[in-house]
Amino acid sequence: MAIGLIFLAIALILIAYAYLSYKKVAQSLLPVKQEDLVSYYLDLVYNLLPVPFWSALLGIALLLVAIIIILFSLPFVF
């Protein structure tokens, strides 16, 4: 159960990091969005692809693993 909670905390941190990175990049590209929408999305993907994208995917996968571990170990706790 403790490992599931640790995985859950790490997953939430990774997802929060990806979300905050997305909001920061989207805010900085706001003038570009009003001029050209295609270049806005290309720049958005180009800025988010290295670390925030993969941390979001890892966070989602870890969240699913944590939920499975917690639900599996729940009957043994009670």
N, C-alpha and C positions, 0 to 999 in steps of 0.2 A: 504494500500500500504506500509506503514511504517513497519507493522508487517512482511509482506512478505520480505522486504529488510533485516530486522533483522534476520529472519530465514535463508535467503540466506547467510548472513555473517557468522552466526554460522555454517551452513552446510559446507561452504568452509573452515573454520578453522578446523573443525573435519576431513574433508577429507585430508587436508594438513598435519595434525598431523599423521594420519594413513600412509600416503605416506612417510613422513620423517622417521617414525619409521621403516617402511618396508625397506627403503634404508639403514638405520643404521644397522639393523639386517642382511640384506643380505651382506653388506660389511664385517661385523665381521665374517660371516660364509663362506667367500670366500675360505679359505684353505680347509674346509670340503667339499665344492662342488667339488673340483678337486679330492678328494680321494673317496668319496662315495656319490652318488647323492641321494640315498634313505634317508640316515641319514641327509643330508642337508635339504631336504624338511620336514622331521619330526621335526628337530630342528627349522626350520623356522616357522612352524605352532605352535610349542610349545611356541615359544617366542612371536608370534603375537596374539595368541588366547585371552589372558585376556582382555587387554584394546584396542589396536589399531584395532583389528578386529571389535569389537562392536562399536567403535567410527566411523569406516568407514561405517558400516551398518546404524547407526543412522544418519550420515552425508548424505548418499544417500537418505534415507527416508525423511529427513528434506529438502533436496534440491528439491525433487519432490513436497512436500507440499508447499514450498516457491514459486516454479514456478506456481503451481495452484493458490495460493493466489494472486500472482502478475498478472497473466493473467485474473483472475476473476475481480480484482479491477481496471484493466486498463481502461475499458470503462467508469467507473465512474469518473476517474480523468480528462479525456479529454472530 
